[in-house]
Amino acid sequence: ARIRPTIADEHYLTGDDVCAMLHISRRTLQTLRDEKAVPYTSIGGKLLYPESKLYEVLSKNYRDFRRFRK
């Protein structure tokens, strides 16, 4: 199992981790960063994504499409 960096009780994911989790390309992740749609931090030139904040974004933007079915 990979160990995720922890800073101040927050787990951080790499870009590759986020891409795998969301099933998106690195370019799509870059677009999401550019649009400020996902939180991230840069430490020593490496981009890291706070796991709990990513889940907050996903939860806030969740749409239940089952309610739109007829």
Biopython code that builds the backbone (N, CA, C, O; Angstrom):
import numpy as np
from Bio.PDB.StructureBuilder import StructureBuilder

atoms = [
    (1, "ALA", "N", (0.848, -1.192, 0.000)),
    (1, "ALA", "CA", (0.000, 0.000, 0.000)),
    (1, "ALA", "C", (0.879, 1.236, 0.000)),
    (1, "ALA", "O", (1.907, 1.291, 0.675)),
    (2, "ARG", "N", (0.451, 2.231, -0.775)),
    (2, "ARG", "CA", (1.190, 3.491, -0.812)),
    (2, "ARG", "C", (0.870, 4.316, 0.418)),
    (2, "ARG", "O", (-0.267, 4.353, 0.889)),
    (3, "ILE", "N", (1.886, 4.968, 0.921)),
    (3, "ILE", "CA", (1.685, 5.868, 2.047)),
    (3, "ILE", "C", (1.457, 7.267, 1.499)),
    (3, "ILE", "O", (2.254, 7.777, 0.712)),
    (4, "ARG", "N", (0.370, 7.873, 1.921)),
    (4, "ARG", "CA", (0.055, 9.225, 1.480)),
    (4, "ARG", "C", (0.633, 10.210, 2.480)),
    (4, "ARG", "O", (0.567, 9.987, 3.689)),
    (5, "PRO", "N", (1.204, 11.309, 1.974)),
    (5, "PRO", "CA", (1.749, 12.302, 2.904)),
    (5, "PRO", "C", (0.660, 12.879, 3.805)),
    (5, "PRO", "O", (-0.460, 13.136, 3.363)),
    (6, "THR", "N", (1.009, 13.076, 5.070)),
    (6, "THR", "CA", (0.093, 13.677, 6.028)),
    (6, "THR", "C", (0.738, 14.930, 6.591)),
    (6, "THR", "O", (1.862, 14.895, 7.092)),
    (7, "ILE", "N", (0.018, 16.032, 6.502)),
    (7, "ILE", "CA", (0.491, 17.293, 7.056)),
    (7, "ILE", "C", (-0.656, 17.859, 7.876)),
    (7, "ILE", "O", (-1.756, 18.054, 7.360)),
    (8, "ALA", "N", (-0.403, 18.123, 9.151)),
    (8, "ALA", "CA", (-1.427, 18.673, 10.050)),
    (8, "ALA", "C", (-2.716, 17.848, 9.985)),
    (8, "ALA", "O", (-3.807, 18.398, 9.834)),
    (9, "ASP", "N", (-2.579, 16.537, 10.098)),
    (9, "ASP", "CA", (-3.714, 15.600, 10.108)),
    (9, "ASP", "C", (-4.510, 15.569, 8.808)),
    (9, "ASP", "O", (-5.642, 15.087, 8.804)),
    (10, "GLU", "N", (-3.960, 16.062, 7.719)),
    (10, "GLU", "CA", (-4.618, 16.028, 6.407)),
    (10, "GLU", "C", (-3.823, 15.099, 5.498)),
    (10, "GLU", "O", (-2.601, 15.209, 5.403)),
    (11, "HIS", "N", (-4.521, 14.186, 4.832)),
    (11, "HIS", "CA", (-3.885, 13.318, 3.844)),
    (11, "HIS", "C", (-3.885, 14.043, 2.506)),
    (11, "HIS", "O", (-4.877, 14.663, 2.123)),
    (12, "TYR", "N", (-2.765, 13.957, 1.802)),
    (12, "TYR", "CA", (-2.640, 14.601, 0.501)),
    (12, "TYR", "C", (-2.448, 13.553, -0.579)),
    (12, "TYR", "O", (-1.787, 12.537, -0.365)),
    (13, "LEU", "N", (-3.031, 13.810, -1.740)),
    (13, "LEU", "CA", (-2.923, 12.912, -2.883)),
    (13, "LEU", "C", (-2.072, 13.562, -3.959)),
    (13, "LEU", "O", (-2.037, 14.786, -4.090)),
    (14, "THR", "N", (-1.388, 12.730, -4.724)),
    (14, "THR", "CA", (-0.655, 13.235, -5.880)),
    (14, "THR", "C", (-1.634, 13.418, -7.035)),
    (14, "THR", "O", (-2.775, 12.962, -6.972)),
    (15, "GLY", "N", (-1.183, 14.081, -8.076)),
    (15, "GLY", "CA", (-2.014, 14.250, -9.262)),
    (15, "GLY", "C", (-2.424, 12.916, -9.850)),
    (15, "GLY", "O", (-3.570, 12.742, -10.264)),
    (16, "ASP", "N", (-1.490, 11.968, -9.888)),
    (16, "ASP", "CA", (-1.809, 10.638, -10.417)),
    (16, "ASP", "C", (-2.878, 9.948, -9.571)),
    (16, "ASP", "O", (-3.760, 9.274, -10.105)),
    (17, "ASP", "N", (-2.796, 10.119, -8.248)),
    (17, "ASP", "CA", (-3.815, 9.546, -7.356)),
    (17, "ASP", "C", (-5.192, 10.127, -7.659)),
    (17, "ASP", "O", (-6.183, 9.400, -7.734)),
    (18, "VAL", "N", (-5.241, 11.456, -7.832)),
    (18, "VAL", "CA", (-6.516, 12.130, -8.102)),
    (18, "VAL", "C", (-7.077, 11.680, -9.448)),
    (18, "VAL", "O", (-8.272, 11.411, -9.571)),
    (19, "CYS", "N", (-6.210, 11.599, -10.453)),
    (19, "CYS", "CA", (-6.655, 11.156, -11.782)),
    (19, "CYS", "C", (-7.240, 9.748, -11.718)),
    (19, "CYS", "O", (-8.275, 9.472, -12.324)),
    (20, "ALA", "N", (-6.581, 8.867, -10.989)),
    (20, "ALA", "CA", (-7.074, 7.494, -10.859)),
    (20, "ALA", "C", (-8.400, 7.466, -10.099)),
    (20, "ALA", "O", (-9.319, 6.735, -10.470)),
    (21, "MET", "N", (-8.494, 8.257, -9.043)),
    (21, "MET", "CA", (-9.702, 8.284, -8.226)),
    (21, "MET", "C", (-10.901, 8.808, -9.012)),
    (21, "MET", "O", (-12.007, 8.284, -8.877)),
    (22, "LEU", "N", (-10.690, 9.841, -9.833)),
    (22, "LEU", "CA", (-11.784, 10.470, -10.567)),
    (22, "LEU", "C", (-11.939, 9.948, -11.992)),
    (22, "LEU", "O", (-12.864, 10.336, -12.705)),
    (23, "HIS", "N", (-11.029, 9.067, -12.400)),
    (23, "HIS", "CA", (-11.037, 8.534, -13.772)),
    (23, "HIS", "C", (-10.963, 9.664, -14.800)),
    (23, "HIS", "O", (-11.760, 9.729, -15.736)),
    (24, "ILE", "N", (-9.985, 10.552, -14.601)),
    (24, "ILE", "CA", (-9.779, 11.670, -15.517)),
    (24, "ILE", "C", (-8.322, 11.693, -15.961)),
    (24, "ILE", "O", (-7.466, 11.057, -15.346)),
    (25, "SER", "N", (-8.051, 12.423, -17.024)),
    (25, "SER", "CA", (-6.681, 12.547, -17.517)),
    (25, "SER", "C", (-5.947, 13.639, -16.745)),
    (25, "SER", "O", (-6.559, 14.438, -16.036)),
    (26, "ARG", "N", (-4.636, 13.658, -16.894)),
    (26, "ARG", "CA", (-3.831, 14.697, -16.251)),
    (26, "ARG", "C", (-4.197, 16.069, -16.815)),
    (26, "ARG", "O", (-4.184, 17.066, -16.092)),
    (27, "ARG", "N", (-4.522, 16.115, -18.098)),
    (27, "ARG", "CA", (-4.904, 17.382, -18.722)),
    (27, "ARG", "C", (-6.228, 17.893, -18.146)),
    (27, "ARG", "O", (-6.385, 19.093, -17.917)),
    (28, "THR", "N", (-7.172, 16.988, -17.913)),
    (28, "THR", "CA", (-8.442, 17.386, -17.303)),
    (28, "THR", "C", (-8.210, 17.906, -15.891)),
    (28, "THR", "O", (-8.832, 18.886, -15.480)),
    (29, "LEU", "N", (-7.327, 17.262, -15.152)),
    (29, "LEU", "CA", (-7.001, 17.731, -13.804)),
    (29, "LEU", "C", (-6.391, 19.130, -13.870)),
    (29, "LEU", "O", (-6.702, 19.985, -13.041)),
    (30, "GLN", "N", (-5.534, 19.360, -14.843)),
    (30, "GLN", "CA", (-4.938, 20.685, -15.009)),
    (30, "GLN", "C", (-6.020, 21.728, -15.298)),
    (30, "GLN", "O", (-5.986, 22.833, -14.757)),
    (31, "THR", "N", (-6.973, 21.371, -16.147)),
    (31, "THR", "CA", (-8.083, 22.281, -16.455)),
    (31, "THR", "C", (-8.886, 22.588, -15.193)),
    (31, "THR", "O", (-9.259, 23.738, -14.958)),
    (32, "LEU", "N", (-9.152, 21.569, -14.383)),
    (32, "LEU", "CA", (-9.879, 21.776, -13.131)),
    (32, "LEU", "C", (-9.107, 22.699, -12.190)),
    (32, "LEU", "O", (-9.701, 23.533, -11.505)),
    (33, "ARG", "N", (-7.783, 22.549, -12.160)),
    (33, "ARG", "CA", (-6.949, 23.461, -11.361)),
    (33, "ARG", "C", (-7.044, 24.882, -11.896)),
    (33, "ARG", "O", (-7.237, 25.829, -11.133)),
    (34, "ASP", "N", (-6.907, 25.026, -13.213)),
    (34, "ASP", "CA", (-6.960, 26.349, -13.844)),
    (34, "ASP", "C", (-8.290, 27.046, -13.570)),
    (34, "ASP", "O", (-8.338, 28.265, -13.400)),
    (35, "GLU", "N", (-9.363, 26.268, -13.529)),
    (35, "GLU", "CA", (-10.705, 26.807, -13.268)),
    (35, "GLU", "C", (-10.994, 26.944, -11.775)),
    (35, "GLU", "O", (-12.086, 27.344, -11.372)),
    (36, "LYS", "N", (-9.987, 26.601, -10.959)),
    (36, "LYS", "CA", (-10.118, 26.645, -9.496)),
    (36, "LYS", "C", (-11.276, 25.778, -8.994)),
    (36, "LYS", "O", (-11.961, 26.123, -8.031)),
    (37, "ALA", "N", (-11.473, 24.657, -9.665)),
    (37, "ALA", "CA", (-12.545, 23.731, -9.297)),
    (37, "ALA", "C", (-12.083, 22.697, -8.277)),
    (37, "ALA", "O", (-12.907, 22.077, -7.604)),
    (38, "VAL", "N", (-10.765, 22.506, -8.158)),
    (38, "VAL", "CA", (-10.229, 21.564, -7.175)),
    (38, "VAL", "C", (-9.158, 22.269, -6.342)),
    (38, "VAL", "O", (-8.360, 23.042, -6.871)),
    (39, "PRO", "N", (-9.149, 21.996, -5.039)),
    (39, "PRO", "CA", (-8.138, 22.606, -4.181)),
    (39, "PRO", "C", (-6.809, 21.868, -4.307)),
    (39, "PRO", "O", (-6.780, 20.648, -4.470)),
    (40, "TYR", "N", (-5.724, 22.608, -4.231)),
    (40, "TYR", "CA", (-4.399, 21.995, -4.264)),
    (40, "TYR", "C", (-3.408, 22.924, -3.595)),
    (40, "TYR", "O", (-3.691, 24.098, -3.360)),
    (41, "THR", "N", (-2.248, 22.382, -3.296)),
    (41, "THR", "CA", (-1.154, 23.175, -2.765)),
    (41, "THR", "C", (0.115, 22.758, -3.479)),
    (41, "THR", "O", (0.224, 21.634, -3.968)),
    (42, "SER", "N", (1.053, 23.651, -3.536)),
    (42, "SER", "CA", (2.334, 23.360, -4.178)),
    (42, "SER", "C", (3.421, 23.416, -3.116)),
    (42, "SER", "O", (3.623, 24.441, -2.464)),
    (43, "ILE", "N", (4.109, 22.305, -2.956)),
    (43, "ILE", "CA", (5.196, 22.225, -1.983)),
    (43, "ILE", "C", (6.441, 21.758, -2.719)),
    (43, "ILE", "O", (6.491, 20.639, -3.231)),
    (44, "GLY", "N", (7.431, 22.613, -2.766)),
    (44, "GLY", "CA", (8.675, 22.264, -3.453)),
    (44, "GLY", "C", (8.460, 21.942, -4.918)),
    (44, "GLY", "O", (9.156, 21.092, -5.474)),
    (45, "GLY", "N", (7.514, 22.603, -5.547)),
    (45, "GLY", "CA", (7.241, 22.370, -6.958)),
    (45, "GLY", "C", (6.360, 21.166, -7.233)),
    (45, "GLY", "O", (6.036, 20.883, -8.387)),
    (46, "LYS", "N", (5.969, 20.456, -6.186)),
    (46, "LYS", "CA", (5.100, 19.283, -6.350)),
    (46, "LYS", "C", (3.680, 19.668, -5.949)),
    (46, "LYS", "O", (3.463, 20.255, -4.890)),
    (47, "LEU", "N", (2.721, 19.334, -6.799)),
    (47, "LEU", "CA", (1.323, 19.643, -6.517)),
    (47, "LEU", "C", (0.698, 18.518, -5.701)),
    (47, "LEU", "O", (0.801, 17.344, -6.059)),
    (48, "LEU", "N", (0.055, 18.889, -4.608)),
    (48, "LEU", "CA", (-0.623, 17.928, -3.748)),
    (48, "LEU", "C", (-2.054, 18.389, -3.523)),
    (48, "LEU", "O", (-2.336, 19.586, -3.471)),
    (49, "TYR", "N", (-2.950, 17.422, -3.393)),
    (49, "TYR", "CA", (-4.379, 17.688, -3.285)),
    (49, "TYR", "C", (-4.883, 17.166, -1.944)),
    (49, "TYR", "O", (-4.746, 15.975, -1.664)),
    (50, "PRO", "N", (-5.466, 18.032, -1.104)),
    (50, "PRO", "CA", (-5.974, 17.575, 0.195)),
    (50, "PRO", "C", (-7.192, 16.661, 0.005)),
    (50, "PRO", "O", (-8.211, 17.062, -0.556)),
    (51, "GLU", "N", (-7.054, 15.445, 0.481)),
    (51, "GLU", "CA", (-8.077, 14.424, 0.250)),
    (51, "GLU", "C", (-9.454, 14.846, 0.770)),
    (51, "GLU", "O", (-10.449, 14.702, 0.060)),
    (52, "SER", "N", (-9.522, 15.357, 1.982)),
    (52, "SER", "CA", (-10.831, 15.713, 2.548)),
    (52, "SER", "C", (-11.490, 16.837, 1.759)),
    (52, "SER", "O", (-12.712, 16.854, 1.612)),
    (53, "LYS", "N", (-10.698, 17.773, 1.252)),
    (53, "LYS", "CA", (-11.257, 18.887, 0.470)),
    (53, "LYS", "C", (-11.771, 18.397, -0.881)),
    (53, "LYS", "O", (-12.772, 18.906, -1.386)),
    (54, "LEU", "N", (-11.095, 17.414, -1.465)),
    (54, "LEU", "CA", (-11.587, 16.841, -2.721)),
    (54, "LEU", "C", (-12.948, 16.180, -2.512)),
    (54, "LEU", "O", (-13.855, 16.330, -3.330)),
    (55, "TYR", "N", (-13.076, 15.443, -1.398)),
    (55, "TYR", "CA", (-14.361, 14.806, -1.106)),
    (55, "TYR", "C", (-15.446, 15.848, -0.855)),
    (55, "TYR", "O", (-16.604, 15.631, -1.213)),
    (56, "GLU", "N", (-15.085, 16.982, -0.239)),
    (56, "GLU", "CA", (-16.054, 18.065, -0.044)),
    (56, "GLU", "C", (-16.545, 18.598, -1.385)),
    (56, "GLU", "O", (-17.742, 18.816, -1.571)),
    (57, "VAL", "N", (-15.618, 18.806, -2.318)),
    (57, "VAL", "CA", (-15.981, 19.305, -3.651)),
    (57, "VAL", "C", (-16.899, 18.308, -4.344)),
    (57, "VAL", "O", (-17.907, 18.695, -4.936)),
    (58, "LEU", "N", (-16.553, 17.027, -4.272)),
    (58, "LEU", "CA", (-17.381, 16.001, -4.897)),
    (58, "LEU", "C", (-18.773, 15.970, -4.271)),
    (58, "LEU", "O", (-19.775, 15.879, -4.979)),
    (59, "SER", "N", (-18.830, 16.043, -2.964)),
    (59, "SER", "CA", (-20.111, 16.007, -2.264)),
    (59, "SER", "C", (-20.963, 17.225, -2.607)),
    (59, "SER", "O", (-22.169, 17.105, -2.826)),
    (60, "LYS", "N", (-20.336, 18.393, -2.652)),
    (60, "LYS", "CA", (-21.061, 19.631, -2.939)),
    (60, "LYS", "C", (-21.608, 19.652, -4.362)),
    (60, "LYS", "O", (-22.647, 20.258, -4.621)),
    (61, "ASN", "N", (-20.916, 18.996, -5.278)),
    (61, "ASN", "CA", (-21.311, 19.017, -6.678)),
    (61, "ASN", "C", (-22.041, 17.755, -7.120)),
    (61, "ASN", "O", (-22.271, 17.556, -8.313)),
    (62, "TYR", "N", (-22.407, 16.901, -6.165)),
    (62, "TYR", "CA", (-23.081, 15.644, -6.478)),
    (62, "TYR", "C", (-24.483, 15.914, -7.006)),
    (62, "TYR", "O", (-25.223, 16.727, -6.453)),
    (63, "ARG", "N", (-24.831, 15.226, -8.073)),
    (63, "ARG", "CA", (-26.179, 15.312, -8.634)),
    (63, "ARG", "C", (-26.742, 13.899, -8.729)),
    (63, "ARG", "O", (-26.109, 13.010, -9.297)),
    (64, "ASP", "N", (-27.915, 13.697, -8.180)),
    (64, "ASP", "CA", (-28.563, 12.393, -8.229)),
    (64, "ASP", "C", (-29.447, 12.351, -9.472)),
    (64, "ASP", "O", (-30.553, 12.891, -9.475)),
    (65, "PHE", "N", (-28.956, 11.710, -10.517)),
    (65, "PHE", "CA", (-29.676, 11.680, -11.782)),
    (65, "PHE", "C", (-30.878, 10.739, -11.759)),
    (65, "PHE", "O", (-31.720, 10.789, -12.655)),
    (66, "ARG", "N", (-30.963, 9.896, -10.759)),
    (66, "ARG", "CA", (-32.120, 9.000, -10.665)),
    (66, "ARG", "C", (-33.410, 9.785, -10.487)),
    (66, "ARG", "O", (-34.469, 9.338, -10.926)),
    (67, "ARG", "N", (-33.338, 10.932, -9.857)),
    (67, "ARG", "CA", (-34.564, 11.706, -9.637)),
    (67, "ARG", "C", (-35.076, 12.342, -10.919)),
    (67, "ARG", "O", (-36.214, 12.809, -10.964)),
    (68, "PHE", "N", (-34.250, 12.369, -11.968)),
    (68, "PHE", "CA", (-34.665, 12.949, -13.240)),
    (68, "PHE", "C", (-35.284, 11.914, -14.179)),
    (68, "PHE", "O", (-35.842, 12.273, -15.216)),
    (69, "ARG", "N", (-35.190, 10.656, -13.826)),
    (69, "ARG", "CA", (-35.777, 9.603, -14.666)),
    (69, "ARG", "C", (-37.282, 9.638, -14.578)),
    (69, "ARG", "O", (-37.858, 10.047, -13.569)),
    (70, "LYS", "N", (-37.905, 9.204, -15.645)),
    (70, "LYS", "CA", (-39.374, 9.144, -15.655)),
    (70, "LYS", "C", (-39.833, 7.720, -15.630)),
    (70, "LYS", "O", (-41.036, 7.459, -15.634)),
]
sb = StructureBuilder()
sb.init_structure("model")
sb.init_model(0)
sb.init_chain("A")
sb.init_seg("    ")
for serial, (resi, resn, name, xyz) in enumerate(atoms, 1):
    if name == "N":
        sb.init_residue(resn, " ", resi, " ")
    sb.init_atom(name, np.array(xyz, "f"), 0.0, 1.0, " ", f" {name:<3s}", serial, name[0])
structure = sb.get_structure()
